[in-house]
Each structure stands twice: as C-alpha cells, then as structure tokens.
Amino acid sequence: MFGRMLSTALLAAALPVFAWAQSGVSARGIFDAVRIGELLDIMAEESRRHGEELDASMLQGRGGAGWSRIVDAINSPAAWEPQLMDAVSARLDPEEAEAVLAFFSSPQGGRIVELEISARRALLEDGVEEASLARVEQLEAEGAPFYGQVARFVEVNGLIDSNVAGALNANIAFLDGLGEGMGTAGQGDPLGDVMAQEPEIRESTTDWVYSFAALAYAPLDPAELDAYIAFSESGAGQAFNAALFSAFDRMFLETSYATGKALGGMMTSEDL
C-alpha cells in the first residue's frame, strides 16, 4: 500500500514538470523572474534576527556562534529554493505557468518584483514599518484612491487570513519542536496557547501587510497597480498565489519545528 501511495505521489508531482518542459516554461525561469533567491536571502536575515532574539530571551545570550550556525542551517536559501520550486511546479498547470512567466518577465512585472524586493529589504531597517503604517493610516483617513487599491490587492490575494493561518501553524510547530527538544512533548496545550494569541497576531500581520504593500506599490501609477490586481484575480494569478502560500507554509512549519527542537535541546543541555 505504501509503495503504491509513494509512486502515485511522485507521478503526480512529476507530471506538471514534464508538461512545462513541453511548453518551454521552466520553474527555474519563473523563480528567476520573481527573484525568489533574493527573497529567501532576506527571509534568512529575518530568521537570523529572530534567532538572536531567541538567544537573548531563552538562552540568556549563551547560544553564541553555535546557535547562529544552527539557525543559518535551518533557514538556508540554498537548501530551500529547490524544494519550493518543486512544490510550486507541482501545483501549476502549463497554461498557468506560461501566464505567470509572461507577466513577471514583462517590463511591468519586472518593475513590480523590483519594488517588492526593495520594500521587503527596507522593512529590515528600524522605523520603516512604523513610518509606512502611519502613511497607510493617513491615506485611509483621507479616503485616498491608492489606499483603496492597496486594500483591494490585499483582499484579492487573501494576504491577511493566509498569513495569520501560516503564523499560527508555525507557532504551534515551534512549540511542538521545543517540547520535543526539551523532552516534554505532549505536555501543556500548545494549540490553546497559540490560539489565544490570534487577535494579536492578526493585528500585527495586518499592520505588516499594509505597510509592505503601501511601501512597495507607491511608485506605481494607478493603471499599473490595477493591472497587477487584475493579474492577481486571474486564474493563473490565483493558482500561483495559492502554490506559493502552500510551499512557504510547509517551509515555515519545518523551519519552525526544527528551530524549536534545536532551542529546546540547547536549553536542556545548559540546564544539565
């Protein structure tokens, strides 16, 4: 039974890749167009900073270089990019893949990707998110058309609910890993603890998403942003968005669990 299940799963994952090859579209081409490698580098830096916070708060700063190496290995862009590529290619059919590549390979799509990468990198700097959020609140109060476009973009792509669900699942995975690392698996109520944080997570997620979107898309003229929203609403845009969320959710689950487990192990060894 297990052999048949594995064979079927591998066949299902391989079919889209073969079909893409026949259409001249490659997952590598799409990932290059949307610059996933650069995004993963930025996310790895975000993880390093979070690792430093965990070191300070839970290891009393004693994690040092060893803990930094563990965090870097868990969040390695070189390890995760091919896995994300496989996951996304398994979710898109050839026509969807062609439409995604056509959009993001165009001058307009390339400019959008550049703006998104730049905004994500800028949000690593102190004060940028707060300043952008203040601008969002001003735009909302003024009833600015740009705020309406940003809100529409967020809605069309399901950015709030999807990110909140991903964050909740990642936090549960972290606590499960922490319990495993400390030898206390099965104790406590990780699900209850995390769900109690849902309102706070939703608020912080909403603030971050709007800060990012306003920062990234402010340089676009209204017609350009409308075109991006239209692509996001299309079948290919929706399929690509769903594929990316699914792939990244899996990555966050695994990296969160691994981080928690490694942290729990270090905490226990220090106690000993």
C-alpha positions in Angstrom: 0.0 0.0 0.0 2.7 2.5 1.0 4.7 1.8 -2.2 1.7 2.5 -4.3 0.9 5.7 -2.5 4.5 6.9 -2.9 4.6 6.0 -6.6 1.3 7.8 -7.2 2.6 10.9 -5.3 5.8 11.0 -7.3 4.0 10.6 -10.6 1.6 13.4 -9.7 4.4 15.7 -8.8 6.3 14.9 -11.9 3.5 15.4 -14.5 3.4 19.2 -14.3 7.2 19.5 -14.7 7.1 17.3 -17.8 4.2 19.3 -19.3 6.0 22.5 -18.6 9.1 21.3 -20.4 6.9 20.6 -23.5 5.6 24.2 -23.3 9.1 25.7 -23.0 8.4 27.1 -19.5 10.6 26.1 -16.5 10.1 26.5 -12.8 13.6 27.9 -12.8 12.5 30.6 -15.2 9.6 31.6 -13.1 11.6 31.7 -9.9 14.3 33.8 -11.6 11.6 36.2 -12.8 10.1 36.7 -9.3 13.6 36.6 -7.7 12.8 34.0 -5.1 16.5 33.6 -4.3 16.8 37.2 -3.2 13.6 36.9 -1.2 14.9 33.8 0.6 18.1 35.7 1.4 16.0 38.5 3.0 13.9 35.9 4.9 17.1 34.2 6.1 18.2 37.6 7.5 14.9 37.9 9.2 15.4 34.5 10.7 18.9 35.4 11.9 17.5 38.4 13.8 14.7 36.3 15.3 17.3 33.7 16.3 19.2 36.5 18.1 16.0 37.4 20.0 15.5 33.7 21.0 19.1 33.6 22.1 18.7 36.7 24.3 15.3 35.7 25.7 15.6 31.9 26.1 19.3 31.1 26.2 20.3 34.3 28.1 22.7 35.1 25.3 24.7 31.9 25.7 23.8 30.4 22.3 26.7 32.2 20.6 28.2 31.1 17.3 26.9 27.6 17.7 23.3 28.7 17.9 23.8 31.1 14.9 25.1 28.3 12.8 22.1 26.2 13.6 19.7 29.0 12.7 21.5 29.6 9.4 21.5 25.9 8.5 17.7 25.6 9.2 16.9 28.6 7.1 19.5 28.0 4.3 18.2 29.6 1.0 20.3 27.1 -1.0 18.5 24.2 0.7 15.0 25.6 0.5 14.9 27.1 -3.0 14.8 23.8 -4.9 12.2 22.4 -2.5 10.0 25.5 -3.0 10.5 25.2 -6.8 9.3 21.6 -6.8 6.3 22.4 -4.6 5.2 25.3 -6.8 5.7 23.4 -10.1 3.5 20.6 -8.8 0.6 23.0 -8.3 0.6 24.9 -11.6 -0.6 23.5 -15.0 1.3 24.6 -18.2 -1.1 27.3 -19.2 -0.9 28.9 -15.7 2.9 28.6 -15.7 3.1 30.4 -19.1 0.8 33.2 -17.9 2.8 33.7 -14.7 6.1 33.8 -16.5 4.7 36.1 -19.2 3.5 38.6 -16.5 6.6 38.7 -14.3 9.0 38.6 -17.3 7.4 41.7 -18.8 8.9 45.2 -18.0 5.9 46.0 -15.9 6.2 42.7 -14.0 9.9 43.1 -13.5 9.4 46.5 -12.1 6.8 45.2 -9.6 9.2 42.5 -8.5 12.0 45.0 -8.0 9.7 47.2 -5.9 8.6 44.2 -3.8 12.1 43.1 -3.1 13.2 46.6 -2.3 10.3 47.1 0.1 10.9 43.8 1.8 14.6 44.7 2.3 13.7 48.2 3.5 11.4 46.7 6.2 14.5 45.2 7.9 15.5 48.7 8.9 14.3 50.2 12.2 11.4 52.6 11.9 10.5 51.8 8.3 7.4 49.7 9.0 6.1 52.2 11.5 6.6 55.1 9.1 4.8 53.2 6.3 2.0 52.2 8.6 1.5 55.8 9.6 1.2 56.8 5.9 -1.3 54.0 5.4 -3.5 55.3 8.2 -3.3 58.8 6.8 -4.3 57.5 3.3 -7.2 55.6 4.8 -8.4 58.7 6.8 -8.2 60.8 3.6 -10.1 58.1 1.5 -7.2 58.1 -0.9 -7.8 56.0 -4.1 -4.3 54.4 -3.5 -5.5 53.1 -0.2 -8.5 51.5 -1.9 -6.2 49.8 -4.4 -3.9 48.5 -1.7 -6.9 47.2 0.2 -8.2 45.5 -2.9 -4.8 43.9 -3.6 -4.7 42.6 0.0 -8.2 41.2 -0.3 -7.8 39.6 -3.7 -4.6 37.8 -2.6 -6.0 36.8 0.8 -2.9 38.2 2.4 -4.3 38.6 5.9 -6.1 35.3 6.5 -3.4 33.3 4.8 -0.6 34.9 6.7 -2.4 34.6 10.0 -3.1 30.9 9.5 0.5 30.4 8.5 1.8 32.2 11.5 -0.5 30.3 13.9 0.6 26.9 12.4 4.3 27.9 12.5 4.0 28.9 16.2 2.4 25.6 17.0 5.1 23.8 15.2 7.7 25.8 17.1 6.2 24.9 20.5 5.9 21.2 19.4 9.6 21.2 18.4 10.5 23.0 21.7 8.7 20.3 23.7 10.4 17.6 21.7 13.8 19.1 22.2 13.3 19.5 26.0 11.8 16.0 26.3 8.4 17.4 27.4 6.4 16.5 24.2 2.7 16.1 24.9 2.7 18.3 27.9 0.8 21.6 28.0 -1.5 23.0 25.4 0.4 24.5 22.5 -2.7 24.8 20.4 -4.6 26.7 23.1 -1.6 28.9 23.9 -1.2 29.9 20.3 -4.9 30.4 19.5 -5.1 32.8 22.5 -2.6 34.9 20.6 -4.7 35.0 17.4 -6.0 38.6 17.8 -2.5 40.0 18.5 -1.1 38.0 15.5 -3.9 39.2 13.2 -3.3 42.8 14.2 0.5 42.7 13.7 0.0 40.8 10.4 -2.5 43.3 9.1 -0.1 46.2 10.0 2.9 44.5 8.3 1.0 43.6 5.2 -0.4 47.1 4.7 3.0 48.6 5.5 4.6 46.4 2.9 2.1 46.9 0.2 2.0 50.7 0.6 5.7 50.9 0.6 6.1 48.6 -2.4 3.4 49.9 -4.7 3.5 53.6 -4.0 5.8 54.2 -7.1 3.3 52.5 -9.5 0.8 54.6 -11.3 -2.9 53.6 -10.7 -3.1 51.8 -14.0 -0.1 49.7 -13.3 -1.4 48.7 -9.9 -4.8 47.9 -11.4 -3.1 45.7 -13.9 -1.3 43.8 -11.1 -4.6 43.4 -9.2 -6.2 42.1 -12.4 -3.5 39.5 -12.8 -3.9 38.5 -9.2 -7.6 38.0 -9.8 -6.9 35.8 -12.9 -6.9 32.0 -12.7 -3.1 32.0 -13.2 -2.6 34.6 -10.5 -4.8 32.8 -8.0 -3.1 29.5 -8.7 0.4 31.0 -8.4 -0.5 32.7 -5.1 -2.0 29.5 -3.7 1.0 27.5 -4.8 3.4 30.0 -3.2 1.5 30.1 0.1 1.3 26.3 0.2 5.0 26.0 -0.4 6.1 28.6 2.1 3.7 27.3 4.7 5.4 23.9 4.5 8.8 25.6 4.8 7.7 27.6 7.8 6.3 24.6 9.5 9.5 22.7 9.1 11.9 25.5 10.0 9.8 26.5 13.0 9.7 22.9 14.3 13.4 22.5 13.7 14.2 25.8 15.4 12.1 24.9 18.4 13.6 21.5 18.7 17.2 22.8 18.5 16.4 25.5 21.0 14.8 23.0 23.4 17.9 20.8 23.1 20.2 23.7 23.9 18.1 24.8 26.9 18.1 21.3 28.3 21.9 20.8 27.8 22.5 24.1 29.5 20.3 23.1 32.4 22.4 19.9 32.7 
